[in-house]
Amino acid sequence: MKGLIGRKLGMTQIFDEQGVMVPVTVLEVGPCYVTQLKTPASDGYAAVQLGYGEVPEHRLTKGERGHLKQKNLPTLRTLREFRVREEELAEFKLGQKLLADLFAEGDLVDVTGTSKGKGFQGGVKRHGFNRQPKTHGQSDRERAPGAAGAGSTPGRVYKGKRAPGHMGHRRVTVQNLRVVRVDPERNLLAVRGAVPGPKNGLVMVSLARKNKR
């Protein structure tokens, strides 16, 4: 298992050895601490729980403080799990510190984040619906979705029908992004392409599950 928690710093561009411009997203990953090891015997599955982001003690709940204090760990704001195979658990120890050098240039990674929230949006923006005609008498129905039902049978709108509503602010995973640069001193990764979420948004980076190579 290779996985870290971090935050998105923003996008920039770098040039490779051939002088080709590469658009990259810079991520600050780690330092992360191993806060719990879950085994099939005790929890029914194998996973490594990591903690990220040191904060003052009063920022955590009493239960969170107790969970970390009994393992002599710093007060960490974010806890996330990474599923592993049972035999991989032996590679980790409670309190172990993981840094950006866990990844290497050329690795393919999956990045999970929360997409930007865009509030309530209409069907044209949210789902790409076509607009209605601008002429023939109507003056205020141009971007309205129009009829959504189906007459007397079934006489209702089917559940799951695409319609205007809340857009964004969802968990999104972008797969198979190539790691272009690794800066272990500052715990930075530069991955090719875009990553979901705003600047300073929380992200989880792990080795690609559907590696195309």
C-alpha positions in Angstrom: 0.0 0.0 0.0 1.2 3.4 -0.9 -1.1 6.2 0.2 -0.9 9.6 1.8 -3.2 12.4 2.9 -2.4 16.0 1.9 -3.8 19.2 0.4 -4.0 20.8 -3.0 -1.8 23.8 -3.4 -2.7 24.8 -6.9 -1.7 24.3 -10.6 1.4 25.4 -12.5 3.5 24.2 -15.4 7.0 22.6 -15.7 9.2 21.6 -18.6 10.5 18.1 -19.1 13.9 17.0 -20.5 12.6 17.5 -24.1 11.4 21.0 -23.4 7.7 20.1 -23.5 5.5 22.0 -21.2 3.6 19.8 -18.7 0.6 21.1 -16.7 0.8 19.9 -13.1 -1.1 20.1 -9.8 1.2 20.6 -6.8 0.1 18.6 -3.7 1.5 18.9 -0.2 1.4 15.3 1.1 2.4 14.4 4.7 3.8 14.1 7.1 1.3 11.4 7.9 1.3 9.2 11.0 0.1 5.6 11.3 -2.6 6.0 13.9 -4.3 2.5 13.8 -3.8 -0.9 12.2 -7.0 -2.8 11.4 -6.9 -6.6 11.1 -9.4 -9.1 9.8 -9.4 -10.8 13.2 -10.4 -7.6 15.1 -12.2 -5.5 12.5 -13.2 -7.9 9.7 -10.9 -6.3 7.1 -7.3 -5.1 6.8 -6.6 -1.3 6.6 -4.1 1.3 7.8 -5.5 4.5 9.4 -3.4 7.6 8.7 -3.5 11.0 10.5 -2.6 14.3 8.9 -2.5 18.0 9.9 -1.3 18.9 13.4 -3.7 21.3 15.2 -4.0 22.6 18.8 -5.5 20.1 21.1 -8.8 22.1 21.7 -9.6 21.6 18.0 -10.3 17.9 18.5 -13.2 16.2 20.3 -12.5 14.3 23.5 -12.8 11.0 21.7 -10.3 12.0 19.0 -7.8 13.2 21.6 -8.1 10.0 23.5 -7.7 7.9 20.4 -4.4 9.6 19.6 -3.1 10.2 23.1 -3.0 6.5 24.1 -0.7 5.9 21.1 1.5 9.0 22.0 0.7 10.7 18.7 0.4 14.4 18.0 -3.1 16.0 17.8 -4.0 15.3 14.1 -7.1 16.9 12.5 -7.7 14.4 9.7 -7.9 10.6 9.9 -8.4 8.4 6.9 -8.2 4.7 6.1 -6.3 3.0 3.3 -7.3 -0.6 2.6 -4.4 -3.1 2.3 -3.9 -6.8 2.0 -3.4 -8.6 5.3 0.2 -9.5 4.5 1.0 -5.8 4.0 0.2 -4.9 7.6 3.6 -6.1 8.7 5.2 -3.2 6.8 3.6 -0.6 9.2 4.0 0.3 12.9 1.9 2.5 15.1 3.3 6.0 15.1 5.3 5.5 11.9 5.9 8.7 10.0 5.3 8.7 6.2 6.6 11.4 3.9 6.3 12.3 0.2 9.3 10.1 -0.7 6.8 7.2 -0.4 6.2 8.0 -4.1 8.7 8.2 -7.0 8.7 10.1 -10.3 6.8 8.1 -12.9 4.4 6.5 -10.5 0.7 6.5 -11.5 -1.6 7.6 -8.7 -5.3 8.0 -8.0 -6.2 11.3 -6.3 -9.4 11.6 -4.3 -10.9 15.0 -3.2 -14.1 16.9 -2.8 -15.1 18.8 -5.9 -15.9 22.6 -5.8 -19.4 23.3 -4.6 -21.4 25.3 -7.1 -24.7 25.6 -5.3 -28.1 25.2 -7.0 -27.7 25.1 -10.8 -30.1 24.6 -13.7 -30.3 21.7 -16.0 -28.3 23.4 -18.8 -25.2 23.9 -16.6 -25.7 20.8 -14.3 -26.4 18.2 -17.0 -25.7 19.8 -20.3 -29.4 20.0 -21.4 -30.2 21.9 -24.6 -31.9 25.2 -24.3 -35.4 25.7 -25.6 -36.3 27.9 -28.6 -35.9 31.7 -28.2 -38.8 32.4 -30.5 -42.5 31.3 -31.0 -44.0 33.3 -28.2 -42.0 32.2 -25.2 -39.9 34.8 -23.4 -38.8 33.3 -20.1 -38.5 29.5 -20.8 -35.1 29.5 -22.7 -33.1 27.6 -20.0 -36.0 25.8 -18.3 -36.0 22.0 -18.5 -39.6 21.7 -19.9 -41.9 18.8 -19.4 -40.5 15.9 -17.3 -43.4 13.5 -16.8 -44.8 10.9 -19.1 -48.6 11.5 -19.4 -51.2 9.3 -17.7 -48.9 6.3 -17.6 -47.0 6.3 -15.2 -48.4 9.7 -14.3 -45.3 10.7 -12.3 -41.7 11.5 -12.7 -39.3 8.6 -12.4 -37.0 8.5 -9.5 -33.4 9.6 -10.4 -34.6 11.9 -13.3 -31.9 14.5 -14.1 -33.1 17.9 -13.0 -31.9 21.2 -11.6 -30.4 20.9 -8.1 -27.3 21.1 -6.0 -24.1 20.8 -8.1 -20.6 19.9 -7.0 -19.3 19.3 -3.4 -19.0 15.5 -4.1 -16.2 13.0 -3.5 -14.4 12.6 -6.8 -11.5 10.4 -7.8 -9.2 11.1 -10.7 -7.3 8.0 -11.8 -3.9 7.3 -13.4 -2.2 10.7 -12.9 1.5 10.5 -13.4 3.9 11.8 -10.7 6.2 14.3 -12.5 8.2 15.6 -9.6 8.8 14.7 -6.0 10.3 17.2 -3.5 10.8 15.1 -0.2 12.3 18.1 1.7 9.1 20.1 1.4 6.8 17.0 1.1 5.5 18.1 -2.4 4.3 16.1 -5.3 3.6 17.4 -8.8 1.1 15.3 -10.7 0.2 15.7 -14.3 -3.3 17.1 -14.9 -6.1 18.5 -12.7 -7.2 17.4 -9.3 -10.7 17.8 -7.8 -11.3 20.5 -5.2 -10.3 24.1 -4.4 -6.9 25.3 -3.3 -6.0 24.0 0.2 -8.7 21.3 -0.3 -8.0 17.9 1.4 -6.9 15.1 -1.0 -5.9 11.4 -0.6 -3.2 10.1 -2.9 -2.7 6.4 -3.5 -1.1 4.1 -6.1 -3.3 3.7 -9.1 -5.7 0.7 -8.8 -6.2 0.4 -12.6 -2.6 0.9 -13.7 -2.6 0.9 -17.5 1.0 0.1 -17.8 
